[in-house]
Structure formats: C-alpha cells, structure tokens
Amino acid sequence: MARQELLEISPDMWTDWLWFIDAREELTSKNLLNEFHLTGLILCRMSAMQLHMQPSKINLCYCTNNDMHLYTASLLGSFAMDEKTYAMLSMREVKNHVQQTQMHLYDMCHTSFKNTQTHVAALFTRVGQLLLYNASEGENMYDDLNELQPGISDTVKSHIFTESSVRWYMNVFYIVFRSLHLYEHAKPPNALADKAVLQIFHVEATLDVFYEQTMRWDLPPGAVLCYQHEFVGMFNSISQVVYFNYPEYERRKQLSWELVATGDHAIYSLAPLLSLYPDVEIVHEDAPLQCVPGREEVNTSITCWRLLLVPGFLYLLSPTGEIFHHKNICELLCTIPKTPEL
C-alpha cells in the first residue's frame, strides 16, 4: 500500500471482519491494534486504493467513484453538516460526520436507507484516502492535530493517524456496517409457537438485568467497544460506559406490569421474557456471530437461537442465520418453534 500498489483482497476478508473475528480481543502495551483493527485498516485503505486505481469499479465497501463526488447536503438532506463532496472532506469534517452518523444512525435509515448506506461507505473510503495520505491534497485536509502522530517537532504533526484514532474509526465503522446489514436483511417473524404469557413476578425478579439491558439500549452504537479499547482492563460494568458518555444519565424505570406484558415496549419486556426462554442466548452488538445474518447456512456450528441487542433494536437470529425483527418482542419470539415451558 505504501508503494501505491493495488493488492488482491478477497471479499471473504470483509465477511470475516464483520462477523467472525473477535473485535473485543484485549490490547496490550505492545499491541495497540488487535487483529480486528488491523483487518479493518487493510479494508479501509484498500477500499480507497481500489477507487484510485480502478475508478470505474465498485470497491470493497460498495462505494463508487461517483459516490465520492456527491455533495453531502444533496445526499443527507436535513442530516447534512456541510455542503462538500466526500472526496474533499477534511480529517475533522470526516470525524464530525462519523460521530453524527453514530448518534443518529436509525433516524437516518428511516429517512433513506439507501442514502445512509452510500454515506457510510463514502466516509469509510474517505478515511482510507486520508490514511494513505496524498501530499497533493494539501495540509488543510489534516486539520485534526489531536488525531495525528507527533512529527519532527512539538509544533509539527505527521500525516499519520494515532493508534487511538485508528481504533476509534475501526470500532465505530464496524458496528455501523453491521447495523446497516442487520437493518437491511431482517425480515418479519413467522409465528411457529404461541405467545408467551408474562406474570408480574417475572418482571419483579429481573429488575437488575433490566437495568443493564436498558443502559446498553441507550448507548450510541459502538460505545462499549470504544471504551473497552481505550481503557484496557478497566471494563467491569456497563454503567461505566454509560456514565462516561452521559454523566447526567438516569436509569430507566420499569413500566407497569400491564404494559410490559403486551410486548410492545421491547426493551422493557426483554428481561422478563428471557426468563421464559432459558435456551435463548442474549448477545450484544460487538459479538462475533460466526455466521452472516440473512445468509442461511444449513451446516453451522451454532445450535441455539440468539437475541441480538443493538442500541435501539432487538433482532432474533436463528441457528441457520435467519434474522428477524418486530417491534413487539412477544411476536418476535413466536418465531422460535417450540413453546417454552413456563
């Protein structure tokens, strides 16, 4: 890449990065970037290199040369932060866009999913362009000095991102790309069992779990992964991440039993319902799933149904990789073939 040579990258590397490599692998003082970060770094830089060397083709993250010359305002509408082409976004402007996308991802998807996909792919490719560094772009592109490695003196910065900056970008893009994939491929549930019937004691017995799950629900996508890699070895409770991001955060209060029992308020009903489905595993947004959601595979090592908790969304993942979503969690869990024993 440093020699500006285009390498052959298998599409399987993209799949492995998103669904199979463990993003949560702990860092050490000697390894400030783990396998997941380095794989994402290759994909990011190579996506930019592909458009540079083969502008007529679509790159690894499905971005085209035309996409890079779209104006942000024309693509994003009310979510736009400026009126510039993606190919001309500076380092600081890119980070502002990524942070805004992280915070408002699902609102953007509801407004225009296709435009959101294009926006994220173009930002990922632009980060790759900045990581490759082309001197012809000028110094003004590298305007976020806190995100650059020290240069030859205290007053001069290099054009190389810090390890911390690389980690943050790879963590956030990883979660955002996964979220877009889940949003696109999730389908309505197919009822194969009766609805579970909640009782009031199910709610009372699961309050501690409820608090933990609602805190994860309220965090920005990728916040937990970023915290784990920025404060290595210090993550013990989800509340640490919540109060790091939102110092004034107040825990949600559980709804009345009658409302919880309807299943219409998914995150409020999740903890009580899981007590009725002991064989369903709860996994979080950064877990390696060992399958590609939406791509059904009969031969899989996964044997259980899994509920994937993503900030603002709950998905049900079958052992063969089918992905389901429904606003009512009781309806969603009816997809599991066998009626749970109460």
LINRASUL-V196477 format. One record per residue. OMEGA is omega in whole degrees, -180 to 180 (NA if undefined). Layout:
# LINRASUL-V196477
omega->[OMEGA;OMEGA]
This chain:
# LINRASUL-V196477
omega->[179;178;179;178;-179;179;176;180;180;174;179;179;178;178;179;-178;-175;-167;-172;-180;-180;-179;-174;179;-174;180;175;179;179;-179;-177;175;180;-178;180;-180;-177;177;177;179;177;-179;-179;-179;-179;175;178;-179;-180;179;179;-175;-178;-173;-178;-176;176;-177;-175;-178;175;174;179;178;178;179;-177;-180;171;176;-176;-177;-179;-179;-171;-179;-175;179;-178;179;-180;178;-178;173;-179;-179;-178;179;177;-179;-180;-179;177;-178;178;179;-179;178;179;178;177;-176;-172;-172;-173;173;178;178;179;-179;177;-177;-178;179;178;176;180;-180;-178;179;180;177;179;179;179;174;177;177;179;178;179;-180;174;-175;-179;-180;178;-177;-174;178;-176;-169;179;-170;180;-178;-178;177;176;178;-176;177;-179;-177;-179;178;174;174;180;-180;173;177;180;180;178;179;-177;-179;-178;179;-176;180;178;-180;-179;178;177;-179;178;179;-180;-179;-177;-171;179;-180;-179;-179;177;-172;177;-179;178;176;174;180;180;174;-175;-179;175;180;-176;-175;-173;-177;-179;178;178;-179;-180;-177;180;176;176;180;-174;-178;173;176;178;-175;-178;-179;179;-180;-178;-178;179;-179;-172;177;-176;-177;178;-175;180;179;177;-178;-179;-176;172;-179;-177;-177;-178;-175;174;-179;177;174;-180;178;177;-177;-178;179;179;-175;-180;-177;-178;180;-163;-174;177;-178;-172;-177;178;-178;-179;176;177;-179;-175;-179;178;-178;176;178;-175;-169;-175;-177;172;-173;179;172;177;-178;-179;177;-174;178;-179;-180;-179;-180;-179;-177;-175;171;-178;172;-178;-180;177;179;179;-176;171;177;175;-177;-179;178;-180;175;175;-178;-176;175;174;-179;178;-174;175;176;-179;-176;175;179;179;-169;-173;176;-179;176;-177;NA]
